[in-house]
Amino acid sequence: MQTGLSLSETISAGAEAVRFEAVDGHPLEGTLTRGAGDGPLVLISAATAVKRGFYQKFAESLVTDHGFRAALTYDYRGTGGSVSRDFNPRHISMADWGMKDFPAALTRLERVAPGHPVVGVGQSFGGQALGLGNVSQRFERYLMVATISGYWRNLEGGLKLYALMNLIANPVAAVLGHVPAGMGLGSGLPGGVFADWTRWCRRPDYFFAGESRFDAKRLFASVRTPILAIGATDDPWGTPAAREAIMRHFVNAPVETRWLDPQAAGGPIGHLDFFRSRFRETLWPGPIAWLKGEVGA
């Protein structure tokens, strides 16, 4: 989650746009970057209201600098290249992103090299997707960046965000059926997704209570994949309380946590900027080595 950002990134000529479908037939679009190395396949799952192009430089570095076999980024339904006129944005749920789109993207990636090891990278909601997707056993390890519970009282500046979401953006979504870009909530969201997100962020238990569509506690408890959860000390939303509120539900997974220092990194990191290419030499190498399973990483 992030406010007030421009998140466009150039997609390289060597990357391939791919299209595939979720289990319910919703069309999805991704960018597949292939390399000559024999390292793992890696699925990169975005934060809320962030288009897949934001992660392209990171994906390219994994493939060209670190020997990963291939990297797939993708847009969740109702966003970026995964918008379909056949699906009403009011009826798209945030749960669909984790329970339908995330598994579909994983299946598309696995087609590149069936049986090859797969790892995952998820930012913010992209980390939550590992718990919701019910496919965690297909990952060897999973890197979570700024993955938190969005309950507003756990966030620095949470009252301002609460007011923006509930008093301004919610009425707009009710009228338009979506939250447009330019409202300080990223690149725009389908109305149904925003309704989920807003409701969860009002609840101390986020989506771990009060949901009839899924049992998040059970789903998260089923995860046994090793997790590295990293956050920045200057992330106003990624407070220790916000991170712990989500990570404590991975009760059966080995979880390692690390905090990143913006002074040591050479500049602000915040909620999203870990993936900026300016951190290629400072922040990226350690987590990438961990993804590859290197001893001592």
C-alpha positions in Angstrom: 0.0 0.0 0.0 1.3 3.5 -0.8 -0.1 6.9 -1.6 0.9 9.6 -4.1 3.3 7.6 -6.2 4.1 7.5 -9.9 4.7 3.8 -10.5 5.3 3.4 -14.2 8.5 1.6 -15.4 9.7 0.8 -18.8 9.4 -2.8 -19.9 12.5 -4.0 -21.8 12.4 -5.2 -25.3 13.7 -8.6 -24.2 10.6 -9.3 -22.1 7.5 -11.1 -23.4 3.9 -10.1 -22.7 1.9 -13.2 -21.8 -1.8 -13.7 -21.4 -3.5 -16.5 -19.4 -6.7 -17.1 -17.5 -7.7 -17.6 -13.8 -9.8 -20.6 -12.9 -13.1 -18.5 -13.4 -12.0 -17.4 -16.9 -10.9 -13.9 -16.0 -8.2 -12.9 -18.5 -4.9 -11.9 -16.9 -1.7 -10.3 -18.4 1.9 -10.6 -17.3 5.4 -10.0 -18.4 7.7 -13.0 -18.7 11.4 -12.4 -18.6 13.6 -15.4 -19.5 17.3 -16.0 -19.0 20.0 -18.4 -19.8 20.7 -19.4 -16.2 19.5 -22.5 -14.4 18.4 -20.8 -11.2 14.8 -20.9 -9.9 11.7 -19.7 -11.6 10.4 -16.7 -9.7 6.9 -15.3 -9.4 6.7 -11.6 -8.5 3.3 -10.5 -7.0 2.5 -6.8 -6.7 1.4 -4.6 -3.9 -2.1 -3.1 -3.9 -2.7 -0.6 -6.7 0.8 -1.1 -8.2 1.1 -2.2 -11.8 3.5 -5.0 -12.8 5.9 -2.7 -14.7 7.1 -1.3 -11.4 8.9 -4.6 -10.8 10.4 -5.1 -14.2 13.9 -3.8 -13.4 14.0 -6.2 -10.4 12.8 -9.1 -12.6 15.5 -8.3 -15.2 18.2 -8.2 -12.5 17.2 -11.6 -11.2 17.5 -13.1 -14.7 20.5 -11.3 -16.1 22.6 -10.7 -13.0 21.7 -13.6 -10.7 21.0 -16.6 -13.0 17.3 -17.1 -12.4 15.7 -19.2 -15.2 12.7 -16.9 -15.6 10.7 -14.2 -13.8 7.0 -13.5 -14.2 5.3 -10.3 -13.1 1.5 -9.9 -13.6 -1.4 -7.6 -13.0 -4.3 -8.6 -10.8 -7.7 -8.6 -12.3 -9.2 -5.2 -12.8 -5.8 -3.5 -12.9 -3.2 -2.7 -15.5 -3.3 -5.1 -18.4 -5.8 -7.4 -16.7 -8.9 -5.2 -17.1 -11.8 -7.0 -18.8 -15.1 -5.4 -19.9 -16.7 -8.8 -19.4 -16.2 -8.5 -15.6 -18.0 -5.8 -13.6 -15.4 -4.0 -11.4 -17.9 -3.8 -8.6 -18.0 -7.6 -8.4 -14.2 -8.1 -8.4 -13.0 -8.9 -4.9 -9.5 -8.6 -3.4 -9.9 -12.2 -2.3 -10.0 -13.1 -6.0 -6.5 -11.7 -6.4 -5.0 -14.1 -3.9 -7.3 -17.1 -4.4 -7.6 -17.1 -8.2 -5.1 -14.8 -9.9 -2.0 -15.7 -7.8 -2.5 -19.5 -8.4 -3.1 -18.8 -12.1 0.1 -16.8 -12.5 2.0 -19.6 -10.7 0.7 -22.2 -13.1 1.6 -20.0 -16.1 5.2 -19.6 -14.8 5.6 -23.3 -14.2 4.9 -24.0 -17.8 8.3 -22.4 -18.6 10.1 -25.3 -17.1 7.8 -28.0 -15.6 9.3 -29.5 -12.4 11.9 -26.7 -12.0 12.2 -25.1 -8.6 10.0 -22.1 -8.0 10.4 -19.2 -5.5 8.2 -16.2 -4.9 8.5 -12.5 -4.2 5.5 -10.6 -2.9 5.2 -7.0 -1.9 2.5 -5.9 0.6 -0.6 -7.8 -0.7 1.7 -9.9 -2.8 2.9 -11.5 0.5 -0.6 -12.0 1.8 -1.3 -13.9 -1.4 0.9 -16.7 -0.3 -1.5 -17.3 2.6 -4.7 -16.9 0.6 -3.7 -18.9 -2.5 -3.6 -22.4 -1.1 -0.6 -23.2 -3.4 2.3 -22.5 -1.0 3.6 -26.1 -1.3 4.7 -25.3 -4.8 7.2 -22.7 -3.7 10.6 -23.6 -2.2 10.9 -20.2 -0.4 9.1 -16.9 -0.4 10.4 -13.3 0.0 7.9 -10.8 1.5 8.6 -7.1 1.2 6.6 -4.7 3.3 3.9 -7.3 3.9 1.6 -6.1 6.7 -1.9 -6.1 8.0 -3.6 -2.9 6.9 -5.5 -2.2 10.1 -5.4 1.6 10.3 -4.5 1.9 14.0 -1.3 0.0 13.4 0.0 2.5 10.8 1.7 5.8 11.2 -0.6 8.4 9.8 -3.4 5.8 9.9 -6.1 8.3 10.7 -5.4 10.3 7.6 -5.5 7.1 5.5 -8.8 6.0 7.2 -10.3 9.4 6.3 -9.1 9.2 2.7 -10.4 5.7 2.2 -13.7 5.9 4.0 -14.8 9.6 3.6 -13.4 10.4 0.2 -12.6 7.4 -2.0 -15.4 5.1 -0.8 -18.2 7.5 -2.1 -16.3 7.9 -5.3 -16.1 4.2 -5.8 -19.8 3.8 -5.0 -20.6 6.2 -7.9 -18.0 5.3 -10.5 -17.6 1.6 -9.7 -13.9 2.1 -9.2 -11.3 4.3 -7.5 -9.5 6.2 -10.2 -5.7 6.9 -10.2 -4.8 10.3 -8.9 -6.6 10.0 -5.6 -3.5 9.2 -3.6 -4.2 5.5 -3.6 -1.9 4.3 -6.3 -2.8 3.4 -9.9 -6.6 2.8 -9.4 -8.7 -0.1 -8.1 -11.9 -1.9 -9.0 -14.8 -0.9 -6.7 -15.2 -4.4 -5.3 -11.5 -4.6 -4.4 -11.6 -1.3 -2.8 -14.6 -2.3 -0.7 -12.7 -5.3 0.6 -9.6 -3.4 1.3 -11.4 -0.6 3.1 -13.4 -3.0 5.2 -10.4 -5.1 6.2 -8.4 -2.0 7.1 -11.1 -1.0 9.6 -10.9 -4.3 11.4 -8.3 -5.1 14.1 -8.2 -8.7 12.8 -8.0 -7.5 9.1 -9.4 -10.5 7.1 -8.7 -13.1 9.8 -12.2 -12.6 11.3 -15.6 -11.8 9.9 -15.1 -13.2 6.4 -17.7 -15.8 5.1 -15.9 -16.3 1.8 -12.7 -17.9 3.2 -11.0 -18.9 6.5 -7.7 -17.0 6.4 -6.5 -18.4 9.7 -6.8 -22.0 8.3 -5.2 -21.0 5.0 -2.3 -19.2 6.5 -1.7 -22.1 9.0 -1.4 -24.5 6.0 1.7 -22.6 4.8 5.0 -24.4 5.5 7.2 -22.6 3.0 10.3 -20.8 4.4 9.6 -17.0 4.5 11.9 -14.1 4.6 10.0 -11.0 5.6 11.8 -7.7 5.2 10.7 -4.2 6.0 12.2 -0.7 6.1 12.5 1.3 9.3 11.2 4.4 7.4 8.0 2.7 6.2 5.2 4.6 7.9 2.8 1.7 7.2 5.1 -1.2 7.8 5.4 -0.7 11.5 6.5 -3.6 13.7 2.8 -3.9 14.9 1.5 -4.0 11.4 4.0 -6.6 10.3 3.5 -8.8 13.3 -0.3 -8.7 12.9 0.1 -10.6 9.6 3.2 -12.7 10.1 2.0 -14.3 13.3 -0.6 -16.2 11.3 2.0 -18.2 9.5 2.2 -20.4 12.5 3.7 -23.5 10.7 6.1 -21.7 8.4 9.8 -20.9 9.3 9.8 -17.1 9.2 12.9 -14.9 9.3 12.5 -11.1 9.6 14.9 -8.4 8.7 14.7 -4.6 8.9 16.3 -2.4 6.3 18.1 0.9 7.3 17.6 3.7 4.8 20.8 5.4 6.0 22.9 2.3 5.3 21.1 1.9 2.0 21.9 5.4 0.8 18.3 6.8 0.6 14.7 6.5 1.6 13.0 3.1 1.2 9.5 3.6 2.6 6.7 1.1 1.7 7.5 0.5 -1.9 11.0 1.7 -2.9 12.9 -1.5 -2.2 12.3 -2.4 -5.8 13.7 0.8 -7.3 16.8 0.1 -9.4 18.9 2.5 -7.3 19.1 -0.2 -4.7 20.4 -2.9 -7.1 23.8 -2.9 -5.4 22.8 -2.2 -1.8 19.4 -3.8 -0.8 18.9 -6.4 -3.5 21.8 -8.8 -3.1 21.1 -10.2 0.3 17.4 -11.2 -0.2 18.2 -12.5 -3.7 20.9 -14.7 -2.3 18.4 -16.0 0.2 15.9 -16.7 -2.6 18.6 -18.8 -4.3 19.2 -20.8 -1.1 22.8 -19.7 -0.7 24.3 -20.6 2.7 24.6 -17.7 5.1 22.5 -15.4 3.0 
